Amino acid sequence: MKKHFAACDPVMAALMRAAGPYQLDPEATRSPFESLARAITHQQLNGTAADRILARFIDLCGEGTFPTPAAVLARPDPELRAVGLSFAKIASLKDLAMKAGSGIVPDSTALVALDDAAIVERLTQVRGVGRWTVEMLLMFQLGRPDVLPVDDFGVRNGFRLAYALRGMPTPRALAAWGERWAPHRTAAAWYLWRAVDLAREGRLPLPVERPRGIRIVKPKKAVRKAAARPARKKSAAGAGPRRAPSTRAVRSRRGRSRP
């Protein structure tokens, strides 16, 4: 793998040297139903709150062990609501349980036999389950080696930092650039997450080159922020509020001030 990245991307190769050995250990013991149910429960919540709700959900439906799809379907919505689940999550969990029962969400044995694209197509049919959730399952449960979650904020931010970009890469641009990392895109994603940690610690290596032609989402310009601020009052006594300059005027002045 090191030789592959050294040959195709010197920036990634330097990042790998700085971050150390690749350490992603898949957790293969959970069923697809359990993994997705946990993911749904944790959506839009911090870890502590989600863990508490998940524990109450397990106690209610599974009596201490993770519940079966049939056990989830048997519980009335008010009981599930009482453990802290929102109505949207209840609907998603029951849709997941129904699709697990019908075979749309396969068991572990059937899941392993499917390729990545088929797994994404099958599991994203569940209400509330998007591509990112399935990609995390592919990486952290199945250990698939060639997954690049281009919509993941941490991956995109890690790319921005590692390659010294002025803005975040668009998902499409990151996907195009990441084609050179195949068939090791999971490892590339893991190292881009580490790039954020290295930047925070001041240990991120400077890029030996920057990607050309990659499309980025540029940060909002300061002039737009300045134009949006409320007008300030003049310091002179009795003076009225000063008009905020127009965006066009600000840009004109900025243009004249440049050497």
N, C-alpha and C positions, 0 to 999 in steps of 0.2 A: 504493500500500500504506500509506503514512504517513497519508493521509487516512482510510483505512478504520479504522485503529487509533485515530486521534484521535477519530473519531466514536463508536466502540463501546467503547473501553476506555482511559481517560486514564492508568491506571497503566502499561499496556503502552506507550503512546505516550511517556511519560516515560522508561521503560526504554530504548526505541529511541534517544531523543535522547542518553542517557548512554553507550550502548554503541557508537554510531556506525553506519556503513553495514552493511547485511546482506551477509555474505560466506560463502556456502555454494556451493562449486564442485563439482558432481557429478563423479564419476569413472566415465565411461560406457564405458571400454574393456574392462572385465572381463566375462566371461560369467557368467550366474547360477550355473553350476556352480562356477566359480572363487571367486566372492564367498562362496558358502555354505561351500565347503570351507575357505577362510581363516577364516571366522567360527567354524566347528566347531573348528578347530585352536587358536584363541585362547581358547576357553571356559575360564574358571576358572584362567587363567594370567596372569602379568604379561607385559608386552610383550616383554621381552628373551628370556625362556624360550620363549615361544610362537614368536617369530621364528626362533629356532634350530631348534626342532622342525620348523617349516614349511619351512625351508631344506633340512633333511635329507630331509623327505618329498618335496620337489620333486626333489632329486637322485636319490632312489631310484626314484621312479615316472616322472619326466619327463625325467631326464637333463639337467637345467638349465633346461628350460622347464616351464611348469605342465602337469601330467599330464592326460591325457584320462580320462573315466570308465572306458573299457575298460582303461587302464593301471593304474588303482587296483584294479579288480576282479581283475586278473591277479596281483597281489601277495599272497602268503600272509600271514596274520595275524602270524606270528612276525617276519617281516621289517618289517612296519609297526610292530610293538611295539618293535623294536630301535631305531627312530629317536626313540622317546620318546612315541609316541601311546598313550593308555590304551586298554583293550579297549572301553570305551564309545564313544570317539571313532572307533576303527576301525570299529565297527558302524555308527556314524552316517555315516562317509565312504563306506562300501560301500553303505549304503542310498541315500545321495545319488547315487552313481554309477549304481546300478540305475535309480533314478527319472529320472535325466537320460537314460539310454539308452532308457527307455520313453516319454519325452515328458512325464511328469508335471511334471518340472522342465524348462521350455521353454528354447530357445536365446534369444539376445538379441533377435532379430527378433520372435519370437513373444511374448516377454515384454512388449515395448514396447506391443504391441497390446492387452494386457489392462488392465482397470481395477484400482485398488488392492485392492478386496475380492477379486477373482478371484486376484490374485497371492498375497495372504495365504492364501487357501484352498488354493491349489495347493502352495505352498512349505512350509507348516506340516505337510504330510503326511510330510515327511522326518523321520526319527528325529533327535531332538536339535535341531531347528530350531523355535523358538517365534516368537510374534508379534513380539516386540521385534527379533529378528534380521532378520525380513523388513521391518519398518518402517525399520531402518537402511539396508537395501538400497534401499527406495523413496526414501529421502531422499538418500543419499550416492552412489548409483549412477544411479538413474533421474531424480533431481531432481524428484520429484513435489511439488507445492506445498502440498498440504493434508493433511499427515500429522502427527498429534500422538501421540507415544509416551507414553501416560499411565502406563505401568508403569516408565518410565525414572526412576531415582533422581535424576539431575541435573536433569531437567525438573521433577519434583515439588518438589525442594529449592529450585530457582530460583523457583518460584511461591510457596513459603512465604516466602522472603526478600523477594521483590519486593512482595508484598502484606501483609507483616508479620503472618503468621499465627502462632498459638501452637503449631501442630503441622503435620504434613505433610498435604496434601490427599489424600483417597482417590482412586484412579484414576477411579472413576465420577464423583466430584464435579468433578475436573479436566476430564474429558471433557465434562461438561455445561456448565461455565463456558467451555470452549474453543470451544463451538459459535459463539460470537459472533465468533471470530477467522476463521472460514471465509470465503473460500477460501484463507487464508494461514496455516494452522496450522503448516506446516513452519517458516516464518519465526518464528512465536511460540515454537516449541520452541527454535530457535537462540538467540533473545534470552533465554529462560529459562536456558539454559546460561550465557550471558554474565552473567546476574544473579549467579550464584555467584562468578564472577571479580570482578565489581564490588564485591560484598560483602566479599570478601577484601581488596580494595584500599582499602576505605573510601569508594567512590565511588557506591554504590548510592543512588538518590534515594529519599526517603521517599514512601510511597504517598499520593496525594491522597485516596484513599478505600479502604476495605477491603470485600472481597466479603461480602455478607450471606447467611447460610444455607448456606454451603459446609461440607460435612462434612469434618472433619479427623481424623487419627489422633493423639490426644492423647498427649504424653509421659507416661511412668510417673510417678506421684505420688511425691513425696519420702517420704511417710509409708509407702508400701509398701517403699521401699528401707530406711527406718529399721527397720521391723519385721523385715526379712529379715537385718539385720546380726547377727553373733554378739554375745552379751551381753558388756559390758565389766566388768572387775574394778574393785571399789571401791578408792579410793586409801588408805583406812585399813588399817593393818597387820593382818593376820589376818582381814580381811573376806572373805566368800565372794563368788562371782560375783553380779552384780546381774541380776535378771530383765529381759529386754527387754520393754518395754511392748507390749501388744496393739495391733493396728491400730485397734480400736474406741476404746481409751483415747487413742491419739494423736490420732485425729480429734476426740474430745470436747474435748481440751485445746486443739487448734487452733481449734475453733469458739468456745470461750469467750474466747480471746485476741484475736479479731477485734473491731475497734471497732464 
